Amino acid sequence: MVVGEGSLANGVWTAGTFRFVDTWPADLALRDAIVLLELRSLEGDGKPFDNYYLHGWRAGVERVRAVLRFDVLWFKPGATLEIRNVVVR
């Protein structure tokens, strides 16, 4: 699920957080109860944000897309997974 797009100074990602509105929703189940926040470069030569040493420093500004990745195992009709306070710096 795409959360949004933005830019990072020098391609350095320092923080990424989010929270669930309902910590344990009763109307759906996630594989391993995990949701991952990923940052993906929108630059043609952009490297993955696996860690600082693999991605490295980049002169200027790097355009990025923030994505939440998860697998739903089952859900009841009408189920929602509400996420708030997404922060990427």
Secondary structure, 3 states (H helix, E strand, C coil): CEEEEEEEECCCCCCEEEEECCCCCCCEEEHHHCCEEEEEECCCCCCCCCCHHHHCCCCCEEEEEEEEECCEEEECCCCCCCEEEEEEC
